[in-house]
């Protein structure tokens, strides 16, 4: 039978940085008289990217593909050398980088400039982390946990920056491990407020419901992290991109189903999942 209550987390879906990136991109598309492309997917949500493509906004993977028109820098930011390549190209550059990401890039550059070994807490191949590393220097280290650190650190002056969508628990674990190894440890907690709010609300909700459904792109780091955190509180946690993926067996016997969503998930996707759960029959 369908659940008696569907509860949507107090903080779920689009954050301010994503909303800003979309507004900037849609404005550029509306005003354009030449091609408009984003350098990499603007955000990590396949359906939103498909909607943008339908509005004429393409995606390029490299600055060498930009020959005319407008190029929009993705919300996750881009590596420093790509910015420089675009500056030299005959295109209009629009910066949709999330300001929290920009702040993290600036802190990474400052740590490198002041002689710190920069340790980046984040996913090695995530576009935000690739951008951060371009500011932190080639000798910087990218780790997802203390286990990823080398047996011997090449410096005892260590600076830390964090992928903006990481969790406070992971940061605390890394700092606790680094503290005894460093003579000087400077930590910049660059986790954004929106991430903290969504994670805190999702954890609280997961402890009070029978099933959790997390909505958002599988390529979205912050959405995957929400699913990981909810799974600790509620083993019946599932990550979906669309209502079509929901198995009715997931909610069978559940009195309350909780729904949360990553920062790149639009409200209509959240509502569509909620409606699908409410409409499920025995």
N, C-alpha and C positions, 0 to 999 in steps of 0.2 A: 504494500500500500504506500501511497505517497506520504512523505513526511508531514507532520502537523505544522511545523514551523521551518521557514527558510530565513536564515539570519545572515545579513551581509555585514562584513566587518566595518567598524567605524572609520577606518582608514583603508581604502582600497581603490586601485585604479590610478588614473593619470596623476602624476605629480606636476608641480609648477614648471619644472624644467622641460618636461615633455610637452606640456601645453604650449609653452613659449616656442619650442622648436617647431611645432605644427603650425602655430600662428604665423611665424616668420616664413615658413615654407609655402603656406597657402597664399600669403600676401605676394610673395615673389612670383608664384604661378599665375595669380590673377593679373599682375602688372607686366608679365613677360611678353616680349615681342620676339624672343629668341629662345632656344632650348633652355630648360631648367633641369638640373640634375643634382642629386645629393651624392656626396663622396662617401660611399658606403650607405647601407640602409639607415634612414634618418633615426629610427628607433627599432627596437627588437619586438616587432609585432607584425607578423606576415599579412594579416588582413588590412591593417592600416597602410602598409607599404603598397598593397594591391590597390587600395583606394587612391593613394597618391599617384600611382602610375596611370589610373583611369583619368586623373585630372591633368595628365601630361607631364608629371614629374618623374624623370627617369633616375636610374641608379648607375653610377660608374664606380669602378673599383680602384682606379688609379688616376692621378692628375694628368697623365699623358693622354687620357681619353677626352680631356676637356679642351675643345677647340673654339668654342664660342658660347655666348649666352651667360647663364648664371650657374655657379656651382655653390651648393650649400654644404657647409661643414656639419656633419652629423652631430646629434646630441651627445654622443659619447666622446667627441673630440677626435682629432686626427694627429698622427705623428708630426713632429716639428718640420721634417724635411718635406712633407706633403704640403704644408702651409706655404713653405718657401717656393716650391715648384708652382703652386697656383698663383702666387704673387707675381711671378715672372710671366705667367700666361696671359693671353688676351681674353680674359673672362672677368665677370663681376663675381666677387666672392662675398657670400653672405654667411656670417658665423652664427650657427644655431647650437654651438656647444653649450651644454648646461653650465651655468656659472659655478656650480660646485666642482665640476670637472676642471674648469679653467683654474680655479683656486688650487686644486690639487696639483695641477701641472706647474703652477708658479712655485709652490712649496717644494716640489721635487727639484726644480731648477735651482732654487736657492740653496737647498741642501748640497747639491753637487758643487755649486759655486764656492761654498764654504768648506769643502773638503771632506764631507761625510760620505761614507759608504751608504748608498741609498738602498733600503730594503722596501720593496713594494709588496704589500699584502693584497693578493688578487689572483685572478685566473690568467695564466701566462698568455693565452692566445686571444683573450678578450680585447676588442678594439680600444676600450678605455685604457687598459693596461699597456697595450702597445704604444699608445700615445704618451702615457706617463713615463714609460721607459725612455722614450726619445728625449725627454727633458732631464731624466735622472742619470743618463750616461750609460755607455756600454758595459761598464763594470757593475751596474746595479744588479740586485738580486730580486727575482720574483718568486714569491712563495705563497702557497695556500695554507700551510701549517708549518710549525717548527721543524717537522720531519724533512721538509724540503730544503732546509739550510745545509750548506756544506759542513763537513766535520770541523773545519777550522776557518773562521772568518778572516778575510784579508785585512781587516782594519778593526780597531777598537773604538773608533769614532763612527757611530752608526746613527743614521737618520731613517725614520719610518714614515711612509705615506701609504694611504689605503685606497683601494678601489672604492668608489663612493657607495657601492651597493653591498659591501661586505657587512658582516655582523659584528657587534661589539664583543661577543664571546670569542670570536676568532682573533680579534685584535688583542684582547686581554691575554689570551693564551700565548700569542707571539711575543708580546712585550715581556711577559713573565719569563719566557725562555731567553730572551736577548739580554735582559738586565744584568745577569751575572757575568755575561760574556763581554760586556762593553765597559770601556773607561768613561765614555760619554755617550749617552743615549738621548736623542731628541725625537720625540714622537709627535707627528701631526695627525690628529684624528680627523681624517677627511671624509668620514662616513656622513652622508647628507642627512638632514633632518627628516626628509620624506621617507627615507629608508628606515630610519629608527622608528618613526611613527607607525609605519606599516608593519614592521616586524613585531613591535610591542603589541599592537592591536590584534594581529593575527595569532600570536601566542596566547593571549588572554582568551580570545574566542575559541581557539582549538581545545582549550582545557574545559570548555563548558558545553560543547556540542558532541553529537554522536558520529558525525562524518564531516570532513572538510573537503571542499573542492576549491582548488587554486586555479585561477583563470589567467592565462597569459602565454606569450610565445615561449616555446621550448628553448629558443636561442637567447632568452632574456635571463641574465644572471640574477637580477633581483627577484624575478618570479621563481626561479629554481630555489633560491635561498629561502623564500617564504615557504615553499613546499617542504624543504628540509626541516625548518623550524617547527612547522605545524605537525610534521610526522613524529617528532619527539613527544609532543603533547597528545596527539591523537593518531594511532596507527592506521585508522581508516582515512587517510589523506590521499587525494588524487589530484593530479595536475592535468588540466585540459586546455586546449586552445579554442575549442568551440563546443556548443551543446551536443553536436553529433557524436562526440566522443564519450559521452556519459553512458555508463552501463547501469541500467535500472537496479541490478543486483547490489551496486555500491550503496544505495540508500535504503535497501529493503530492511524494514524493522527499525529504521532511525526515526526518532521523535523530532530531533532538531538537526538540520543540515546547515553548516556554516560555509559561507563563500567569501573568499578574499581574492585579491588580484594584484598583479605587479604594477609598477609605476608606469608601464607602457601599455596598459590595457584600457581601452576606452570604455566609458560607462555603458554603452549599448551592448558590448560583449558580456559585461557582468549581468546586466538585466536579462539578456537572452538565456544565459545559463540558469539564472534564478527561475525564470519562467518555465524552462524545460524541467527543472526539478519539481516545481510545484505541480506541473501537469502530468507527472508520472502516475500510472495506474497500477493496481495490484497485479 
